[in-house]
Amino acid sequence: MTLPLERTKHDGPEARLRYATLLVASIALAGVVLTLTLWDRFMAALREPAGQNAASVMIIVEPSETWGELLPRLAERGVIRDVETASTYVNHLHDPHPIAPGEYAVSQAMSLAEVVAQLEAGQRIKRPVNIPAGTTVANAAALLDQAGIVNEAAFLAAAQDPALMARLGIKAGRAEGFLLPDVYAFARGSDAEAILSSMVGAFEGAYRRAVGDRTGGLSRIEIVTLASLIEQAPVPRKERPLFSALLRNRLRARIPLQIEAARAYAAQRPEANRADWDTYSKAGLPPGPICSPGPGALLAASSPATSRALYAVTRTDGSHVFCDDLDCLYEESRRYKRRLPRPLPVPLGVRTAAPMPRSSRPPPPPSEGPPPPPGPESP
């Protein structure tokens, strides 16, 4: 016969409650210890690099690419160890930010936190691109596209966006002539508007330094247009102030400027009215700039030499004889065996093959005061 166990004072409800409380506390403590251990390991994973190789790994982030698409590629390149850990960090432990498209340089020696921070900050590789003096907007767009910086069509569209041009302070409605020639550094996939803003901002600084208030009565767009003609002219840099004076003298005398570069520019623009750009048949400046002038051309346009010159004859060494009248033009043309320009550059309405009378020469440019209204182009 089995006798029941004798109950003791330790087997009552109070004892069982104490046992249950102790059990729950032990489990909770174990959970806390486990959580802290896992958290410590997780934080260590954020701080520890994926490897020791500090060599740069180039990562190209495509437009609209998400973290979910990018993280596996980073793991394949050995930049991060674990996609799941990285995904947890990116999506749950901090506010994720969109990734700017472009080219990034990361390495296995960077921690996960450092890689994410660099990508979210948009710290992209910047590529140098040279925009030479005399470059047109179309040529600049092609150079930027070839460097992988921005789509050519997108840049051209932005450069002709009236709203954007107004925001950038360009009253002409297009960016031609207002992009400073220089060596720039832009990231792959940069926004066309941001690039234009940077280049126009650089031009504004160069214009202030080169021109200031020395406009000689010309408007800003006229100065830039004149500078673009000087930039494209095949004259040595030291002759630019004289060439600038020649152009201004022709503007005053209503003599066609006869700039071939203006014709060529119009020929490259199907939408342009070629008659407006024909500086052989009409006097005055063309409707706008034909390229991006550099600081030197801007300076020459705003600070011409004091000269009566109306004509220029090219010497054998590429320099020029600047002539005040047709007598000089004929003489120097014979000396250097140069053909006379056709049509003969004389004031509009004058039809003569004889030397222009000296009395019809324009007076020398005044040191102060505006010249008569300008119009299209060059000698």
C-alpha positions as CSV (number, residue, x, y, z in Angstrom):
1,M,0.0,0.0,0.0
2,T,1.4,3.4,-1.1
3,L,1.1,6.2,1.4
4,P,0.7,9.8,0.1
5,L,3.7,12.0,0.4
6,E,3.5,14.3,3.4
7,R,2.9,17.9,2.4
8,T,5.2,20.5,3.8
9,K,4.9,24.2,4.2
10,H,7.1,24.6,1.1
11,D,4.5,23.0,-1.2
12,G,1.7,25.6,-0.8
13,P,0.4,28.2,-3.4
14,E,2.9,30.8,-2.2
15,A,5.9,28.5,-2.9
16,R,4.5,27.6,-6.4
17,L,4.1,31.4,-7.2
18,R,7.7,32.0,-6.1
19,Y,8.9,29.2,-8.3
20,A,6.9,30.5,-11.3
21,T,8.1,34.1,-10.8
22,L,11.7,32.9,-10.6
23,L,11.2,30.8,-13.8
24,V,9.8,33.8,-15.7
25,A,12.5,36.1,-14.4
26,S,15.2,33.6,-15.5
27,I,13.7,33.3,-18.9
28,A,13.4,37.1,-19.2
29,L,17.0,37.5,-18.1
30,A,18.1,34.9,-20.6
31,G,16.2,36.8,-23.3
32,V,17.8,40.0,-22.4
33,V,21.2,38.5,-22.4
34,L,20.5,36.9,-25.8
35,T,19.1,40.1,-27.2
36,L,22.1,42.1,-26.0
37,T,24.4,39.5,-27.4
38,L,22.7,39.5,-30.8
39,W,22.6,43.3,-30.8
40,D,26.3,43.5,-30.0
41,R,27.0,41.1,-32.8
42,F,24.8,43.1,-35.2
43,M,26.6,46.4,-34.2
44,A,29.9,44.7,-34.7
45,A,28.8,43.6,-38.2
46,L,28.0,47.3,-38.9
47,R,31.4,48.4,-37.7
48,E,33.6,45.6,-39.1
49,P,34.7,45.8,-42.8
50,A,33.8,43.0,-45.2
51,G,37.5,42.5,-45.9
52,Q,41.0,44.0,-45.7
53,N,41.4,45.0,-49.4
54,A,41.3,48.8,-49.5
55,A,41.4,48.9,-53.3
56,S,38.5,50.9,-54.8
57,V,35.5,49.0,-56.1
58,M,33.5,51.0,-58.7
59,I,29.7,50.7,-58.2
60,I,27.4,52.3,-60.7
61,V,24.0,53.2,-59.3
62,E,21.4,53.4,-62.0
63,P,18.5,55.9,-62.0
64,S,15.7,54.9,-59.7
65,E,17.6,51.9,-58.4
66,T,16.5,50.8,-54.9
67,W,18.4,49.4,-51.9
68,G,16.8,46.1,-52.5
69,E,18.3,45.9,-56.0
70,L,21.7,47.4,-55.0
71,L,22.5,45.4,-51.8
72,P,22.9,42.0,-53.6
73,R,25.3,43.6,-56.1
74,L,27.3,45.0,-53.2
75,A,27.5,41.6,-51.7
76,E,28.6,40.0,-55.1
77,R,31.4,42.6,-55.2
78,G,32.5,41.7,-51.7
79,V,31.7,45.1,-50.3
80,I,29.2,43.8,-47.7
81,R,29.2,40.5,-46.0
82,D,25.5,39.8,-45.6
83,V,22.5,41.1,-47.5
84,E,20.0,40.4,-44.7
85,T,22.0,42.3,-42.1
86,A,22.4,45.2,-44.5
87,S,18.8,45.2,-45.4
88,T,17.8,45.2,-41.7
89,Y,20.0,48.2,-41.1
90,V,18.9,50.2,-44.2
91,N,15.2,49.6,-43.8
92,H,14.6,49.4,-40.1
93,L,17.3,51.0,-38.0
94,H,17.6,54.4,-39.7
95,D,15.6,56.5,-42.2
96,P,16.5,55.3,-45.7
97,H,17.2,57.9,-48.3
98,P,17.1,57.6,-52.1
99,I,20.4,56.9,-53.7
100,A,21.6,59.5,-56.3
101,P,22.5,57.8,-59.5
102,G,26.1,57.8,-60.5
103,E,29.5,56.2,-60.0
104,Y,30.7,55.5,-56.5
105,A,34.1,54.3,-55.2
106,V,33.8,52.0,-52.2
107,S,36.0,49.2,-50.8
108,Q,36.0,46.0,-48.8
109,A,37.9,47.8,-46.1
110,M,34.8,50.0,-45.4
111,S,32.3,49.1,-42.8
112,L,28.6,48.5,-43.8
113,A,27.7,51.8,-42.0
114,E,30.4,53.7,-44.0
115,V,29.3,52.2,-47.3
116,V,25.6,53.1,-46.6
117,A,26.6,56.6,-45.4
118,Q,28.6,57.3,-48.6
119,L,25.9,56.1,-50.9
120,E,23.2,58.1,-49.1
121,A,25.3,61.2,-49.1
122,G,25.8,61.0,-52.9
123,Q,29.6,61.1,-52.6
124,R,30.0,60.1,-56.3
125,I,33.1,60.0,-58.4
126,K,33.4,63.2,-60.5
127,R,34.7,63.0,-64.0
128,P,36.7,65.9,-65.6
129,V,35.4,67.3,-68.8
130,N,37.1,70.0,-70.9
131,I,34.8,72.6,-72.5
132,P,37.1,74.5,-74.8
133,A,36.6,78.2,-75.7
134,G,34.5,78.6,-78.8
135,T,32.4,75.5,-78.0
136,T,28.7,75.6,-78.9
137,V,26.0,74.3,-76.6
138,A,25.5,71.4,-79.1
139,N,29.2,70.5,-78.9
140,A,29.2,70.8,-75.0
141,A,26.2,68.5,-74.9
142,A,28.1,65.9,-77.0
143,L,31.3,66.2,-74.8
144,L,29.3,65.7,-71.6
145,D,27.5,62.7,-73.1
146,Q,30.8,61.2,-74.2
147,A,32.1,61.5,-70.7
148,G,29.1,59.6,-69.4
149,I,27.9,62.6,-67.3
150,V,24.5,63.5,-68.8
151,N,22.4,62.5,-71.7
152,E,23.0,64.8,-74.8
153,A,19.3,65.3,-75.6
154,A,18.4,66.1,-72.0
155,F,21.2,68.7,-71.8
156,L,20.1,70.3,-75.1
157,A,16.5,70.4,-74.0
158,A,17.4,72.1,-70.7
159,A,19.7,74.6,-72.5
160,Q,16.7,75.8,-74.5
161,D,14.1,75.7,-71.7
162,P,12.8,79.3,-71.4
163,A,11.7,78.8,-67.8
164,L,15.1,77.5,-66.7
165,M,16.9,80.3,-68.7
166,A,14.7,82.9,-66.9
167,R,15.7,81.4,-63.5
168,L,19.4,81.6,-64.5
169,G,19.0,85.2,-65.6
170,I,19.5,84.6,-69.3
171,K,17.1,86.8,-71.2
172,A,18.0,85.4,-74.5
173,G,16.0,82.2,-73.8
174,R,18.8,79.9,-74.7
175,A,22.2,79.1,-73.1
176,E,24.4,79.7,-76.2
177,G,27.2,82.0,-75.3
178,F,26.6,81.8,-71.5
179,L,28.5,78.6,-70.6
180,L,32.0,79.4,-69.5
181,P,34.7,77.4,-71.2
182,D,36.6,75.6,-68.5
183,V,37.6,72.2,-67.2
184,Y,34.7,70.9,-65.0
185,A,34.2,67.9,-62.8
186,F,30.7,66.4,-62.7
187,A,29.4,63.0,-61.5
188,R,28.0,60.4,-63.8
189,G,24.3,60.8,-64.1
190,S,24.2,64.4,-63.0
191,D,21.1,66.4,-63.6
192,A,21.2,68.6,-66.7
193,E,19.8,71.6,-64.9
194,A,22.4,71.3,-62.2
195,I,25.2,71.2,-64.8
196,L,23.8,74.2,-66.6
197,S,23.4,76.1,-63.4
198,S,27.1,75.5,-62.5
199,M,28.4,76.5,-66.0
200,V,26.2,79.6,-66.2
201,G,27.3,80.6,-62.6
202,A,30.9,80.3,-63.7
203,F,30.2,82.4,-66.7
204,E,28.6,85.1,-64.6
205,G,31.8,85.4,-62.5
206,A,34.0,85.6,-65.6
207,Y,31.7,88.2,-67.1
208,R,31.9,90.4,-64.1
209,R,35.7,90.3,-63.9
210,A,36.3,90.8,-67.7
211,V,33.5,93.3,-68.5
212,G,32.2,94.9,-65.4
213,D,30.6,98.2,-66.5
214,R,32.9,98.6,-69.5
215,T,30.2,98.0,-72.1
216,G,30.7,101.0,-74.4
217,G,26.9,101.4,-74.7
218,L,26.3,97.8,-75.7
219,S,23.8,95.6,-73.9
220,R,24.9,92.4,-72.2
221,I,23.7,90.2,-75.0
222,E,25.5,92.4,-77.5
223,I,28.7,92.2,-75.6
224,V,28.5,88.4,-75.4
225,T,27.6,88.1,-79.1
226,L,30.5,90.4,-80.0
227,A,32.8,88.3,-77.8
228,S,31.7,85.1,-79.5
229,L,32.6,86.5,-82.9
230,I,36.0,87.5,-81.6
231,E,36.5,84.0,-80.1
232,Q,35.8,82.3,-83.4
233,A,37.9,84.8,-85.5
234,P,41.2,83.4,-86.8
235,V,43.2,86.3,-85.3
236,P,46.1,86.0,-82.8
237,R,45.1,86.7,-79.2
238,K,47.3,89.8,-79.1
239,E,45.3,91.3,-82.0
240,R,41.9,90.7,-80.4
241,P,41.6,94.3,-79.1
242,L,42.3,95.7,-82.6
243,F,39.8,93.2,-84.1
244,S,37.2,94.3,-81.6
245,A,37.8,97.9,-82.6
246,L,37.4,96.9,-86.3
247,L,34.1,95.2,-85.6
248,R,32.8,98.2,-83.6
249,N,33.9,100.6,-86.3
250,R,32.0,98.6,-88.9
251,L,28.9,98.6,-86.7
252,R,29.1,102.4,-86.5
253,A,29.6,102.7,-90.3
254,R,26.9,100.2,-91.1
255,I,29.4,98.0,-92.9
256,P,28.6,94.2,-92.9
257,L,30.8,92.4,-90.5
258,Q,31.4,89.5,-92.9
259,I,32.0,86.8,-90.3
260,E,31.9,83.4,-91.9
261,A,31.6,81.6,-88.6
262,A,28.1,83.1,-88.2
263,R,27.0,81.6,-91.5
264,A,28.4,78.3,-90.4
265,Y,26.6,78.4,-87.1
266,A,23.3,79.1,-88.7
267,A,23.9,76.2,-91.2
268,Q,24.1,73.9,-88.2
269,R,20.8,75.0,-86.8
270,P,17.8,73.9,-89.0
271,E,15.4,76.2,-87.1
272,A,17.5,79.3,-87.7
273,N,16.6,81.9,-90.4
274,R,19.9,82.0,-92.3
275,A,19.2,85.5,-93.6
276,D,19.3,86.8,-90.0
277,W,22.8,85.3,-89.6
278,D,24.2,86.4,-92.9
279,T,26.7,89.0,-92.0
280,Y,27.7,89.5,-95.6
281,S,24.4,90.9,-96.8
282,K,23.3,92.9,-93.8
283,A,25.0,95.1,-91.2
284,G,24.9,94.6,-87.5
285,L,25.4,91.8,-85.0
286,P,23.8,88.4,-85.5
287,P,20.7,87.6,-83.4
288,G,22.8,86.1,-80.7
289,P,26.1,84.5,-79.7
290,I,27.5,81.8,-81.9
291,C,29.7,80.0,-79.2
292,S,30.9,80.2,-75.7
293,P,33.5,83.0,-75.5
294,G,36.3,82.8,-73.0
295,P,37.4,85.6,-70.6
296,G,39.9,86.9,-73.1
297,A,37.3,87.4,-75.8
298,L,35.0,89.0,-73.3
299,L,37.7,91.4,-72.3
300,A,38.5,92.3,-75.9
301,A,34.8,92.9,-76.6
302,S,34.5,95.3,-73.7
303,S,37.9,96.9,-74.1
304,P,38.7,97.5,-77.8
305,A,41.8,99.2,-78.9
306,T,41.7,102.8,-80.1
307,S,41.7,102.4,-83.8
308,R,40.0,103.6,-87.0
309,A,40.5,100.2,-88.7
310,L,37.7,98.9,-90.9
311,Y,39.6,96.2,-92.8
312,A,42.2,93.5,-92.0
313,V,44.7,91.8,-94.4
314,T,46.3,88.5,-93.4
315,R,50.1,88.4,-93.5
316,T,52.0,85.3,-94.4
317,D,52.7,84.6,-90.7
318,G,49.0,84.7,-89.8
319,S,49.1,88.2,-88.2
320,H,47.1,91.1,-89.8
321,V,47.6,94.5,-91.2
322,F,44.7,96.6,-90.0
323,C,43.6,99.3,-92.5
324,D,41.5,102.4,-92.1
325,D,40.3,102.7,-95.7
326,L,40.1,101.0,-99.1
327,D,43.4,102.5,-100.3
328,C,45.2,100.6,-97.6
329,L,43.1,97.5,-98.2
330,Y,44.0,97.4,-101.9
331,E,47.7,98.1,-101.3
332,E,48.1,95.5,-98.5
333,S,46.1,92.9,-100.5
334,R,48.4,93.3,-103.4
335,R,51.5,93.1,-101.2
336,Y,50.4,89.9,-99.6
337,K,48.6,88.5,-102.7
338,R,45.3,88.3,-101.0
339,R,42.0,88.4,-102.8
340,L,39.7,91.2,-101.9
341,P,36.6,90.2,-100.0
342,R,33.4,89.7,-102.0
343,P,31.2,91.6,-101.7
344,L,33.5,94.5,-101.0
345,P,32.9,95.6,-97.4
346,V,31.5,99.1,-97.7
347,P,28.7,101.0,-96.0
348,L,25.3,99.6,-96.9
349,G,23.9,101.5,-100.0
350,V,27.4,102.2,-101.4
351,R,28.1,100.3,-104.6
352,T,31.7,101.0,-105.6
353,A,34.8,99.1,-106.6
354,A,36.9,102.2,-106.1
355,P,38.6,103.0,-102.8
356,M,36.2,104.6,-100.3
357,P,36.9,108.3,-99.9
358,R,38.7,109.1,-96.7
359,S,36.0,111.6,-95.8
360,S,33.6,108.7,-95.5
361,R,35.6,106.9,-92.8
362,P,33.9,106.8,-89.4
363,P,35.4,108.9,-86.7
364,P,37.6,107.1,-84.1
365,P,35.6,105.5,-81.3
366,P,34.9,107.9,-78.4
367,S,36.5,107.1,-75.1
368,E,33.1,107.6,-73.4
369,G,29.5,107.3,-74.7
370,P,27.6,104.6,-76.6
371,P,28.1,103.8,-80.3
372,P,25.2,103.8,-82.7
373,P,22.9,100.7,-82.6
374,P,24.8,97.5,-83.5
375,G,23.6,94.6,-85.7
376,P,25.0,91.3,-87.2
377,E,28.7,90.3,-88.0
378,S,32.4,90.3,-89.1
379,P,35.2,91.1,-91.6
